């Protein structure tokens, strides 16, 4: 008689593998299915981790150029791109080995192959060689993630026109690069290649970079990107992309004007699409809207005992969101009665230079919700620790409610903003007031003092400006 699992998870990204570990901790007999050769999903192999490795190399190279300002004589520094790629691959391999270890440690059964729902309580796994096996399970979690998408008139050939997958394996630094899309992916790769010497242009349909961020944060990033000689084209609609003798040419309309720009390579970074095809949804009553699976607050689909999490549902396509959603799903399966996720408190982090990070409501969204809003902005240029490292760029903005003084959102642009964000995440989780944040003692000299100072600014009495 075949063994029956309590839960089978299709997909081993940061949602799937984290959920598998939590399920095992709760005593559930757990299996995970992965079609790639290694566990970890897009985040580990083609997203979060490899991009941050390249960003670190690029940022370090940038700081080496400033070494003389700190009393360090460095001459003849140059980027060895092959070694930068080796470092990236080493980091990814270490992460994959770590996940393998965690699966063994937690006694999670791993099946390699393409997983699809084959009926009630059944998941079929098709291995690379075509052999098939069927797993019996009480519950199924769909965690199949997403893939890069492109504009209809932009054909990705992975040679001259790249996406976020193929640019990670680029064997050279291009002389010039056009990036279509100014979300997190586009801004991060623009930052990498600008730092290592490429002439970079960004084309964005919306009026500002990082359109989901607070407008003041977007404008601050734009100001510094322009200082770095990154060519920005916002409010621009791509009309066509053509190959030239030396690269690519983009024709775009900006208002009533038509513009063309050329470069050696082009990166399409216009978002991602959920992987919900060929996973057996037709065998179920699961409802899908524009490719996304509909779920309730416990991640349940409209098919009994089938859950979906991460990029396949219409929530923010972020690794930490997927992890939280899969933990919620398995805790519900285990009867733990977990609290629904408050999506207002999802942190956002963009690892370009300077970094951009936020949690909570933007000023615009807070006003749309009916809040009487007060805000405060404080610059990194007034923080001694930022001056010490010659990183006195960027700012922090606090958005608060006038009536109850509750902090509604915190928005950072500057050095180590993605790390400084953690304090704001805790503050909003605890429904902190601006006064409480301002009265919280911060160590000196630290970059974190800017959070206290921005709260002081929101109250109308900043100390250091």
TORTIKOL-656967 format. One record per residue: x, y, z of N, C-alpha, C in turn. Coordinates in pm, whole numbers, padded with zeros to 5 digits, always signed. Example, Ala and Ser with C-alpha at 12.3 -4.5 7.8 and 13.67 -1.06 7.14 Angstrom:
# TORTIKOL-656967
+01319-00569+00780+01230-00450+00780+01320-00330+00780+01285-00225+00708+01367-00106+00714+01290+00003+00787
***
This chain:
# TORTIKOL-656967
+00085-00119+00000+00000+00000+00000+00089+00124+00000+00061+00220-00093+00143+00341-00104+00126+00428+00020+00236+00496+00058+00229+00586+00173+00146+00709+00138+00079+00766+00236-00001+00886+00218+00061+01000+00297+00081+01110+00231+00139+01228+00297+00027+01315+00354+00061+01389+00459-00033+01488+00512-00039+01610+00420+00075+01645+00362+00080+01759+00271+00187+01737+00166+00153+01766+00042+00249+01766-00068+00256+01908-00122+00376+01962-00130+00398+02099-00177+00462+02093-00316+00398+02159-00412+00452+02163-00549+00532+02291-00565+00664+02279-00564+00750+02396-00576+00835+02415-00452+00967+02437-00472+01058+02444-00358+01125+02580-00344+01056+02686-00388+01109+02821-00369+01100+02861-00222+01119+02990-00192+01117+03036-00053+00981+03022+00013+00876+03000-00067+00747+02964-00010+00742+02816+00021+00767+02734-00082+00754+02590-00068+00846+02527+00033+00977+02558+00027+01068+02487+00117+01052+02533+00261+01022+02663+00281+00998+02713+00417+00872+02650+00475+00767+02641+00393+00644+02577+00438+00665+02430+00470+00751+02362+00391+00779+02220+00416+00846+02201+00551+00939+02289+00584+01007+02280+00713+00907+02301+00827+00823+02404+00813+00725+02430+00920+00626+02314+00933+00585+02258+00820+00493+02144+00825+00555+02028+00900+00682+01999+00871+00751+01890+00940+00764+01918+01089+00791+02043+01124+00799+02080+01266+00667+02055+01338+00557+02069+01265+00425+02050+01324+00382+01904+01323+00471+01816+01279+00442+01673+01282+00368+01621+01160+00361+01700+01054+00293+01656+00933+00390+01579+00843+00344+01468+00790+00425+01391+00695+00425+01468+00563+00543+01517+00523+00552+01619+00419+00638+01574+00301+00593+01611+00181+00672+01590+00059+00678+01721-00018+00788+01740-00090+00803+01858-00174+00849+01813-00312+00796+01880-00416+00826+01844-00555+00895+01962-00622+01002+01935-00695+01075+02042-00765+01117+01994-00903+01086+02073-01007+01122+02036-01144+01266+02074-01179+01323+02174-01110+01463+02212-01135+01557+02108-01074+01683+02115-01114+01781+02020-01063+01808+02039-00914+01800+02164-00868+01826+02192-00727+01706+02260-00663+01691+02244-00533+01584+02311-00459+01618+02459-00442+01515+02541-00421+01538+02683-00395+01458+02777-00481+01413+02731-00597+01327+02814-00680+01396+02934-00742+01315+03022-00798+01366+03143-00865+01449+03228-00770+01402+03247-00648+01470+03335-00553+01617+03298-00538+01645+03173-00518+01783+03130-00495+01863+03121-00624+01804+03072-00730+01881+03042-00851+01877+03150-00958+01767+03228-00965+01753+03325-01075+01698+03458-01028+01703+03484-00897+01641+03607-00847+01716+03671-00732+01653+03669-00615+01701+03743-00499+01850+03725-00473+01895+03603-00462+02030+03577-00415+02138+03606-00519+02130+03554-00641+02235+03587-00738+02242+03736-00772+02128+03803-00777+02133+03946-00806+02202+04023-00694+02178+03983-00570+02242+04055-00458+02392+04029-00455+02435+03911-00501+02578+03884-00510+02644+03978-00610+02581+03996-00728+02636+04088-00827+02628+04233-00780+02522+04268-00710+02509+04403-00655+02621+04432-00555+02656+04331-00474+02764+04350-00378+02897+04374-00448+02925+04294-00552+03048+04314-00629+03052+04456-00687+02941+04498-00748+02936+04630-00812+02951+04742-00709+02885+04728-00595+02893+04831-00491+03034+04837-00430+03094+04722-00411+03230+04718-00357+03326+04787-00453+03309+04763-00582+03392+04828-00683+03374+04980-00678+03251+05024-00658+03222+05167-00644+03296+05225-00523+03294+05155-00412+03359+05206-00292+03511+05206-00306+03566+05109-00379+03711+05106-00402+03756+05233-00474+03672+05282-00563+03705+05406-00634+03712+05525-00539+03645+05514-00424+03647+05622-00325+03752+05599-00217+03829+05491-00229+03919+05451-00121+04017+05561-00080+04064+05638-00176+04161+05744-00145+04102+05845-00048+03971+05867-00054+03906+05962+00038+03916+05917+00183+03936+05786+00203+03943+05731+00338+04087+05698+00379+04182+05744+00301+04322+05723+00334+04378+05591+00287+04316+05529+00188+04365+05401+00136+04404+05420-00010+04528+05391-00041+04576+05405-00177+04554+05275-00254+04471+05280-00356+04442+05165-00440+04463+05207-00584+04541+05131-00655+04563+05164-00797+04543+05039-00881+04500+05061-01004+04486+04949-01097+04370+04857-01071+04269+04903-00995+04155+04816-00968+04072+04797-01094+04022+04677-01113+03941+04645-01231+03845+04532-01197+03735+04530-01269+03637+04423-01252+03681+04298-01329+03685+04186-01259+03704+04056-01324+03567+03990-01325+03496+04007-01437+03356+03964-01441+03341+03813-01427+03436+03739-01479+03431+03593-01466+03436+03552-01320+03522+03619-01243+03531+03588-01100+03408+03637-01023+03350+03747-01068+03226+03794-01006+03116+03691-01025+03111+03631-01144+03012+03527-01171+03040+03402-01088+03167+03370-01070+03203+03254-00987+03159+03277-00842+03179+03398-00792+03134+03429-00655+02983+03414-00644+02910+03465-00743+02765+03452-00744+02724+03305-00742+02786+03223-00827+02752+03081-00834+02786+03008-00704+02895+03049-00640+02935+02988-00513+02831+03015-00405+02781+03137-00402+02678+03175-00304+02551+03094-00327+02511+03081-00453+02390+03005-00487+02406+02858-00450+02521+02799-00480+02546+02658-00448+02538+02634-00298+02597+02724-00222+02592+02711-00076+02447+02713-00026+02366+02801-00085+02225+02807-00046+02150+02680-00082+02176+02626-00201+02108+02503-00244+02147+02386-00154+02276+02376-00121+02321+02270-00031+02256+02283+00106+02237+02408+00148+02173+02432+00278+02029+02384+00280+01957+02407+00171+01818+02362+00164+01811+02209+00162+01902+02146+00087+01907+01999+00087+01925+01946+00229+02016+02009+00303+02041+01968+00441+01915+01984+00527+01845+02096+00509+01726+02123+00590+01615+02023+00560+01603+01981+00434+01502+01881+00400+01533+01747+00470+01661+01708+00469+01701+01583+00535+01683+01595+00686+01724+01707+00741+01713+01729+00886+01569+01718+00933+01477+01772+00853+01336+01774+00893+01255+01658+00836+01327+01561+00771+01264+01441+00718+01152+01471+00618+01179+01570+00533+01088+01603+00424+01126+01518+00303+01031+01448+00245+01057+01367+00126+01064+01458+00003+01172+01445-00074+01193+01529-00191+01175+01446-00318+01093+01498-00409+01070+01432-00538+01109+01530-00649+01196+01485-00739+01240+01569-00850+01157+01538-00974+01099+01645-01031+01018+01629-01151+00910+01735-01157+00829+01727-01260+00719+01822-01279+00597+01772-01204+00547+01851-01111+00432+01810-01031+00303+01869-01084+00199+01787-01087+00067+01836-01129-00040+01759-01052-00149+01827-01023-00261+01764-00954-00326+01662-01048-00344+01541-00999-00396+01433-01084-00532+01382-01036-00597+01456-00951-00725+01414-00895-00730+01447-00748-00839+01417-00684-00854+01449-00542-00752+01371-00460-00667+01444-00389-00568+01382-00303-00456+01312-00378-00435+01349-00504-00329+01284-00582-00247+01387-00658-00115+01369-00654-00022+01455-00728+00070+01365-00810+00074+01392-00940+00160+01314-01030+00293+01386-01047+00403+01309-01041+00537+01364-01060+00598+01299-01184+00633+01383-01282+00696+01335-01405+00844+01371-01400+00928+01270-01392+01072+01293-01384+01127+01339-01519+01253+01384-01520+01316+01434-01642+01322+01327-01751+01333+01202-01711+01340+01093-01810+01203+01045-01856+01096+01111-01808+00961+01077-01851+00888+00980-01761+00956+00917-01667+00889+00824-01576+00796+00901-01481+00687+00834-01442+00587+00901-01359+00559+00820-01233+00525+00894-01129+00476+00830-01006+00368+00919-00946+00278+00859-00871+00167+00934-00813+00177+00930-00660+00167+01048-00600+00171+01061-00455+00030+01079-00402-00002+01006-00295-00130+01023-00227-00111+01122-00113-00204+01215-00100-00188+01318+00004-00323+01368+00053-00325+01411+00178-00447+01469+00236-00463+01615+00194-00351+01682+00173-00355+01824+00138-00248+01855+00033-00275+01954-00050-00182+01998-00153-00160+02148-00140-00037+02191-00153-00006+02334-00158+00062+02364-00291+00003+02455-00369+00060+02497-00497+00155+02614-00469+00283+02594-00499+00384+02697-00475+00478+02703-00596+00420+02711-00715+00496+02696-00838+00561+02825-00888+00536+02937-00821+00611+03059-00849+00573+03129-00978+00672+03198-01036+00645+03282-01154+00765+03280-01248+00744+03336-01367+00850+03348-01467+00849+03490-01521+00962+03537-01579+00964+03672-01635+00865+03684-01750+00800+03799-01759+00716+03826-01874+00775+03942-01953+00722+03965-02071+00774+04071-02156+00660+04142-02225+00689+04258-02280+00589+04330-02358+00564+04256-02489+00442+04265-02543+00411+04193-02669+00504+04230-02784+00553+04353-02785+00639+04398-02895+00787+04393-02862+00821+04321-02755+00963+04304-02717+00993+04154-02713+01065+04107-02813+01095+03964-02825+01227+03933-02754+01219+03859-02646+01339+03820-02571+01408+03704-02643+01533+03726-02688+01607+03620-02756+01726+03570-02674+01746+03628-02556+01853+03590-02463+01993+03613-02522+02001+03691-02628+02130+03725-02689+02152+03876-02683+02065+03949-02752+02070+04094-02742+01960+04149-02652+01847+04080-02652+01735+04119-02566+01721+04014-02456+01752+04054-02334+01760+03961-02221+01642+03979-02128+01620+03880-02042+01530+03898-01928+01611+03878-01800+01544+03878-01687+01615+03872-01559+01682+03737-01536+01642+03633-01611+01711+03505-01603+01842+03509-01681+01834+03547-01807+01952+03537-01894+02058+03642-01864+02021+03756-01808+02123+03857-01779+02213+03811-01665+02165+03719-01583+02246+03668-01472+02364+03583-01519+02355+03531-01640+02464+03447-01691+02547+03520-01796+02531+03650-01806+02605+03729-01904+02755+03715-01879+02829+03685-01985+02973+03658-01970+03060+03780-01990+02998+03896-02002+03076+04019-02022+02998+04138-01968+03069+04248-01954+03004+04374-01916+02976+04452-02044+02851+04478-02077+02822+04551-02201+02864+04698-02192+02900+04753-02305+02934+04895-02307+02812+04981-02275+02695+04933-02316+02572+05008-02291+02456+04911-02274+02357+04955-02195+02244+04870-02162+02118+04955-02149+02012+04912-02216+01880+04973-02197+01798+04880-02108+01736+04935-02005+01650+04858-01915+01507+04907-01934+01420+04816-01976+01277+04850-01987+01209+04804-01859+01160+04899-01781+01094+04868-01655+01176+04916-01538+01116+05000-01454+01189+05060-01342+01133+05016-01208+01091+04888-01203+01059+04829-01074+01187+04786-01005+01175+04700-00904+01292+04657-00829+01394+04588-00917+01350+04498-01005+01443+04423-01090+01518+04518-01183+01444+04606-01250+01507+04698-01343+01606+04791-01275+01567+04848-01162+01656+04942-01092+01780+04872-01036+01765+04747-00992+01881+04675-00939+01983+04646-01049+01938+04595-01162+02033+04566-01270+02091+04694-01330+02012+04800-01336+02065+04929-01381+02177+04974-01288+02159+04954-01159+02260+04992-01061+02387+04910-01076+02372+04779-01094+02488+04690-01112+02573+04737-01229+02511+04749-01345+02590+04773-01467+02640+04917-01476+02569+05010-01416+02622+05146-01408+02749+05150-01324+02750+05080-01213+02867+05079-01125+02989+05014-01189+02966+04916-01276+03081+04847-01336+03119+04903-01473+03056+05016-01511+03106+05086-01627+03018+05094-01750+02902+05030-01748+02811+05039-01864+02738+05173-01865+02710+05222-01985+02620+05336-01997+02478+05282-01994+02401+05321-01892+02270+05262-01868+02159+05363-01892+02055+05317-01962+01932+05395-01982+01814+05315-01926+01723+05382-01858+01602+05318-01806+01481+05377-01878+01393+05289-01924+01268+05329-01988+01153+05279-01901+01070+05370-01851+00960+05333-01762+00830+05398-01808+00725+05318-01817+00594+05366-01863+00530+05463-01763+00548+05436-01633+00489+05521-01530+00572+05650-01514+00517+05749-01444+00587+05879-01433+00714+05875-01350+00732+05772-01266+00847+05769-01176+00909+05631-01168+01034+05625-01126+01098+05498-01093+01028+05438-00972+01037+05305-00959+00975+05234-00846+00833+05287-00821+00742+05267-00914+00609+05328-00905+00529+05291-00781+00558+05176-00719+00479+05137-00601+00527+05207-00474+00642+05273-00480+00696+05338-00361+00636+05477-00343+00655+05534-00224+00612+05670-00197+00679+05765-00296+00607+05866-00341+00657+05954-00445+00787+06024-00403+00800+06060-00276+00923+06126-00232+01043+06031-00237+01019+05904-00208+01127+05805-00219+01167+05787-00365+01069+05778-00454+01099+05763-00597+01179+05881-00649+01139+06002-00612+01209+06121-00660+01351+06129-00604+01370+06083-00482+01504+06083-00424+01595+05986-00499+01543+05868-00534+01622+05773-00611+01653+05830-00749+01555+05890-00811+01577+05949-00944+01688+06055-00939+01688+06136-00835+01789+06240-00822+01929+06181-00818+01944+06072-00743+02077+06013-00731+02115+05934-00856+02018+05866-00917+02046+05795-01042+02094+05893-01150+02033+06010-01156+02077+06111-01252+02220+06157-01221+02250+06169-01093+02386+06206-01051+02486+06101-01095+02442+05975-01100+02528+05865-01145+02533+05854-01297+02470+05947-01367+02468+05951-01514+02388+05836-01574+02289+05787-01500+02193+05691-01556+02088+05772-01631+02065+05737-01755+01973+05810-01842+01830+05762-01815+01743+05852-01770+01607+05815-01732+01505+05865-01833+01414+05773-01872+01303+05808-01961+01176+05758-01893+01108+05844-01820+00985+05806-01751+00864+05858-01830+00749+05797-01804+00630+05830-01882+00648+05793-02028+00724+05686-02052+00762+05648-02188+00698+05515-02227+00635+05512-02341+00574+05389-02394+00662+05332-02505+00704+05207-02488+00787+05142-02589+00702+05108-02711+00741+05160-02825+00668+05133-02949+00725+05012-03023+00859+05004-03031+00920+04888-03096+01066+04875-03054+01116+04753-03068+01257+04723-03042+01313+04658-03167+01424+04711-03217+01484+04660-03340+01630+04624-03317+01677+04524-03389+01819+04492-03388+01892+04586-03482+02013+04625-03442+02099+04707-03527+02228+04629-03552+02319+04690-03627+02446+04624-03656+02527+04601-03530+02508+04687-03430+02590+04679-03308+02510+04646-03183+02378+04631-03194+02301+04604-03074+02152+04614-03096+02086+04704-03020+01941+04719-03027+01905+04867-03028+01787+04895-03085+01734+05031-03085+01591+05027-03033+01560+05117-02941+01426+05127-02884+01361+05256-02931+01243+05242-02987+01162+05359-03023+01049+05371-02921+01035+05491-02865+00935+05511-02759+00865+05644-02779+00744+05652-02726+00670+05779-02727+00665+05832-02585+00703+05959-02573+00699+06029-02444+00609+06151-02463+00485+06140-02418+00389+06244-02448+00362+06245-02598+00378+06360-02660+00356+06372-02805+00485+06356-02884+00596+06328-02814+00726+06320-02878+00768+06174-02898+00835+06147-03009+00891+06015-03035+01042+06021-03019+01097+05926-02941+01240+05923-02915+01296+05786-02950+01424+05781-02985+01493+05654-03005+01624+05655-02926+01658+05541-02870+01786+05524-02802+01844+05390-02845+01976+05380-02843+02042+05257-02885+02139+05211-02777+02163+05080-02775+02259+05023-02680+02305+04887-02731+02408+04833-02666+02458+04701-02704+02359+04592-02667+02299+04604-02547+02204+04503-02499+02082+04570-02439+01975+04492-02428+01852+04540-02367+01804+04438-02264+01758+04487-02151+01698+04402-02047+01550+04433-02037+01467+04330-02055+01323+04343-02033+01294+04308-01888+01248+04407-01812+01221+04387-01669+01084+04446-01635+00981+04390-01701+00846+04447-01689+00753+04361-01605+00808+04281-01518+00725+04204-01427+00732+04054-01452+00648+03981-01380+00652+03835-01383+00509+03782-01397+00499+03660-01448+00369+03595-01469+00363+03467-01386+00247+03438-01324+00235+03318-01240+00243+03189-01321+00304+03086-01264+00313+02955-01329+00194+02871-01284+00086+02881-01361-00035+02803-01327-00081+02716-01443-00005+02715-01552-00037+02626-01664+00026+02488-01640-00042+02384-01683+00009+02247-01677+00045+02202-01536-00036+02244-01439-00015+02193-01303-00142+02122-01253-00230+02090-01347-00347+02009-01314-00468+02085-01264-00476+02215-01286-00589+02292-01235-00720+02250-01300-00712+02199-01421-00834+02156-01490-00898+02034-01423-00820+01966-01339-00873+01851-01265-00947+01894-01139-00957+02026-01118-01011+02078-00991-01119+02183-01017-01173+02235-00907-01268+02346-00912-01199+02479-00880-01068+02482-00887-00992+02602-00853-01026+02715-00949-01050+02832-00894-01083+02950-00973-00957+03030-01002-00944+03072-01127-00826+03148-01171-00871+03278-01236-00801+03386-01204-00830+03517-01262-00703+03574-01322-00698+03587-01454-00579+03640-01526-00452+03561-01490-00470+03431-01472-00357+03345-01441-00331+03324-01294-00388+03408-01209-00367+03398-01065-00477+03314-01000-00437+03234-00902-00531+03148-00830-00598+03226-00717-00729+03213-00709-00804+03281-00602-00796+03199-00473-00767+03266-00363-00760+03200-00232-00831+03286-00128-00860+03224-00012-00915+03301+00099-00802+03342+00193-00836+03393+00309-00734+03446+00402-00646+03337+00462-00688+03210+00447-00607+03098+00496-00533+03028+00382-00531+03091+00265-00463+03040+00145-00536+02921+00082-00662+02898+00120-00741+02789+00063-00796+02828-00073-00785+02738-00169-00849+02759-00299-00995+02713-00289-01066+02721-00400-01205+02675-00403-01217+02523-00415-01103+02455-00421-01100+02308-00418-01061+02264-00277-01141+02178-00217-01116+02133-00079-00976+02075-00065-00908+02116+00041-00775+02063+00078-00665+02098-00023-00690+02198-00105-00585+02248-00195-00562+02395-00164-00437+02429-00134-00397+02564-00099-00305+02619-00208-00290+02751-00213-00196+02813-00307-00131+02933-00239-00002+02952-00267+00072+03059-00201+00173+03121-00298+00225+03236-00261+00336+03297-00335+00293+03363-00465+00377+03353-00565+00357+03427-00690+00237+03381-00771+00179+03265-00738+00063+03218-00814-00068+03278-00764-00064+03354-00655-00185+03422-00606-00162+03573-00617-00268+03653-00621-00255+03796-00647-00212+03878-00525-00099+03841-00465-00038+03921-00360+00102+03962-00409+00172+04040-00329+00303+04089-00372+00397+03973-00403+00464+03980-00520+00555+03874-00562+00691+03892-00494+00694+03857-00367+00814+03872-00285+00841+03744-00209+00968+03709-00193+01006+03584-00128+00950+03576+00014+00962+03686+00089+00918+03681+00228+00766+03672+00240+00695+03721+00140+00549+03704+00138+00515+03557+00116+00581+03494+00020+00556+03352-00007+00586+03267+00116+00696+03295+00185+00731+03219+00306+00622+03231+00410+00576+03354+00436+00472+03376+00537+00342+03307+00497+00309+03313+00367+00184+03251+00322+00189+03099+00335+00303+03038+00307+00309+02892+00316+00309+02846+00462+00375+02923+00549+00367+02891+00692+00223+02900+00740+00153+03004+00697+00012+03019+00733-00069+02898+00685-00045+02856+00560-00121+02742+00504-00097+02614+00584+00028+02583+00614+00054+02457+00684+00007+02464+00829+00011+02581+00890-00041+02593+01026-00193+02576+01027-00259+02622+00921-00402+02599+00911-00431+02452+00891-00352+02386+00807-00368+02241+00786-00351+02166+00918-00255+02213+01000-00227+02147+01128-00325+02184+01237-00425+02270+01205-00527+02307+01303-00483+02409+01404-00385+02493+01368-00332+02592+01463-00409+02723+01466-00508+02741+01377-00590+02862+01374-00504+02988+01366-00420+03001+01263-00332+03117+01253-00407+03245+01216-00345+03360+01246-00402+03489+01208-00376+03516+01060-00473+03574+00990-00449+03613+00850-00334+03713+00839-00273+03718+00723-00163+03812+00699-00217+03952+00677-00156+04050+00742-00189+04191+00718-00098+04240+00606-00150+04249+00486-00067+04284+00372-00025+04431+00370-00083+04512+00457-00034+04650+00472+00105+04653+00532+00143+04544+00600+00271+04542+00671+00378+04463+00597+00359+04441+00468+00460+04371+00388+00575+04467+00359+00698+04433+00400+00812+04519+00369+00853+04506+00222+00896+04618+00165+00945+04622+00029+01091+04666+00031+01176+04597-00047+01319+04628-00045+01376+04622-00186+01443+04728-00228+01511+04733-00357+01658+04761-00330+01745+04672-00383+01885+04672-00341+01978+04746-00438+01922+04843-00511+02007+04928-00594+02090+05017-00501+02168+05108-00559+02246+05199-00475+02210+05341-00511+02152+05419-00418+02121+05382-00280+02002+05286-00271+01997+05212-00161+01888+05119-00140+01758+05193-00113+01647+05127-00147+01513+05182-00121+01435+05076-00044+01370+05116+00065+01295+05020+00146+01175+05089+00208+01070+05013+00229+00949+05073+00287+00861+04967+00351+00776+05014+00442+00672+04928+00500+00555+05018+00535+00435+04964+00518+00316+05042+00551+00265+05123+00433+00188+05225+00463+00120+05303+00361+00206+05418+00310+00197+05445+00180+00254+05568+00127+00165+05684+00170+00214+05806+00155+00133+05923+00188+00005+05925+00105+00018+05893-00024-00097+05893-00113-00202+05790-00070-00156+05667-00039-00250+05562+00002-00316+05594+00135-00240+05653+00226-00296+05689+00356-00409+05792+00339-00390+05887+00251-00494+05987+00226-00614+05923+00159-00588+05829+00068-00699+05759+00001-00780+05678+00101-00716+05630+00207-00786+05553+00311-00866+05645+00405-00851+05776+00389-00926+05869+00472-00852+05923+00593-00723+05893+00606-00646+05944+00719-00614+06092+00700-00613+06164+00812-00559+06300+00815-00410+06284+00841-00330+06308+00741-00190+06264+00743-00094+06376+00783+00007+06337+00859+00122+06424+00883+00247+06347+00844+00346+06415+00791+00468+06349+00745+00591+06424+00792+00702+06354+00794+00830+06416+00825+00939+06350+00743+01032+06430+00692+01144+06380+00613+01274+06426+00676+01368+06332+00688+01498+06366+00746+01607+06309+00656+01712+06387+00626+01815+06342+00531+01931+06268+00597+01988+06172+00523+02108+06103+00571+02227+06198+00582+02223+06309+00510+02335+06404+00514+02357+06463+00652+02255+06455+00739+02268+06507+00875+02306+06399+00976+02334+06278+00928+02371+06166+01015+02522+06144+01007+02590+06158+01120+02737+06149+01122+02787+06015+01066+02720+05903+01100+02768+05772+01056+02765+05762+00904+02668+05827+00841+02662+05826+00695+02776+05909+00635+02809+06019+00701+02919+06103+00653+03053+06030+00664+03070+05952+00770+03194+05878+00791+03224+05787+00671+03122+05722+00618+03140+05630+00506+03115+05697+00371+03102+05831+00372+03079+05907+00250+02951+05862+00181+02849+05831+00261+02721+05785+00209+02607+05876+00256+02634+06004+00259+02532+06096+00308+02432+06131+00197+02366+06027+00149+02267+06039+00042+02136+05978+00089+02025+06033+00040+01896+05974+00071+01828+06035+00191+01719+05972+00232+01637+06027+00340+01545+05920+00396+01478+05953+00506+01371+05869+00561+01247+05956+00575+01134+05900+00534+01005+05969+00546+00912+05886+00632+00851+05951+00731+00751+05887+00816+00614+05942+00779+00517+05852+00764+00378+05890+00739+00297+05850+00862+00231+05947+00924+00156+05920+01048+00015+05976+01040-00069+05927+01130-00207+05971+01142-00213+06084+01246-00267+06199+01209-00273+06312+01302-00360+06282+01424-00471+06212+01405-00568+06194+01513-00510+06111+01627-00455+05994+01596-00405+05905+01701-00252+05897+01705-00184+05967+01615-00036+05969+01609+00022+05834+01571-00058+05741+01518-00006+05610+01478+00081+05623+01355+00195+05553+01355+00281+05549+01238+00215+05458+01134+00192+05512+01015+00124+05437+00909+00220+05382+00805+00336+05446+00790+00433+05400+00691+00569+05463+00714+00672+05390+00677+00809+05440+00684+00877+05410+00550+00942+05510+00492+01000+05498+00358+01144+05549+00362+01237+05461+00322+01379+05493+00332+01447+05487+00195+01538+05579+00173+01629+05575+00058+01766+05610+00112+01863+05519+00098+01995+05551+00149+02075+05428+00184+02190+05447+00249+02279+05335+00282+02212+05237+00377+02219+05109+00342+02167+05001+00427+02019+05020+00463+01945+05084+00374+01802+05108+00401+01726+04978+00423+01763+04873+00349+01690+04746+00362+01711+04682+00498+01823+04710+00565+01846+04659+00700+01778+04749+00803+01784+04881+00782+01721+04974+00875+01570+04957+00879+01514+04901+00773+01369+04883+00764+01313+04794+00874+01395+04703+00927+01344+04606+01025+01281+04674+01146+01342+04783+01191+01286+04856+01306+01146+04908+01274+01129+04959+01152+00999+05010+01112+00896+04899+01103+00938+04780+01058+00847+04665+01050+00793+04630+01189+00883+04625+01287+00840+04595+01424+00751+04706+01477+00788+04832+01448+00711+04946+01498+00567+04942+01448+00551+04916+01318+00415+04912+01263+00338+04790+01311+00408+04679+01329+00343+04559+01381+00284+04585+01519+00353+04666+01599+00310+04697+01736+00223+04822+01742+00185+04876+01626+00100+04994+01616+00157+05110+01697+00284+05137+01678+00355+05238+01754+00310+05378+01712+00321+05473+01805+00294+05612+01772+00424+05681+01732+00409+05793+01665+00527+05870+01625+00602+05918+01749+00529+05956+01851+00592+06002+01976+00676+05891+02039+00622+05769+02041+00697+05656+02098+00824+05628+02017+00815+05638+01885+00931+05616+01801+01036+05724+01824+00990+05847+01840+01083+05958+01864+01150+05948+02000+01081+05891+02098+01136+05879+02233+01220+05753+02253+01223+05667+02153+01305+05546+02163+01451+05582+02145+01533+05550+02245+01674+05587+02240+01749+05502+02139+01825+05566+02052+01905+05499+01951+02053+05523+01979+02135+05422+01956+02279+05435+01980+02341+05537+01885+02444+05605+01935+02516+05705+01854+02664+05670+01850+02729+05676+01737+02676+05711+01605+02633+05587+01528+02511+05587+01481+02462+05478+01397+02375+05536+01286+02358+05458+01179+02265+05499+01074+02121+05495+01123+02095+05408+01222+01958+05392+01270+01904+05518+01337+01990+05611+01374+01944+05736+01434+01849+05812+01342+01861+05785+01211+01775+05858+01117+01628+05823+01136+01599+05703+01187+01460+05665+01211+01402+05750+01323+01478+05766+01430+01435+05852+01541+01420+05996+01494+01518+06042+01417+01517+06181+01371+01398+06207+01278+01364+06110+01195+01251+06130+01105+01120+06136+01183+01112+06061+01293+00994+06071+01380+00987+06208+01446+01102+06258+01490+01108+06393+01548+01063+06496+01444+01107+06478+01321+01069+06571+01215+00918+06568+01191+00859+06449+01200+00714+06436+01181+00637+06510+01290+00695+06511+01410+00632+06581+01524+00658+06731+01519+00747+06774+01427+00770+06917+01410+00890+06971+01485+00972+06881+01547+01086+06933+01622+01212+06847+01596+01259+06839+01469+01383+06766+01444+01500+06830+01517+01595+06750+01559+01707+06800+01638+01823+06849+01551+01859+06773+01451+01984+06799+01381+01970+06867+01244+01854+06920+01214+01838+07004+01095+01751+07124+01134
***
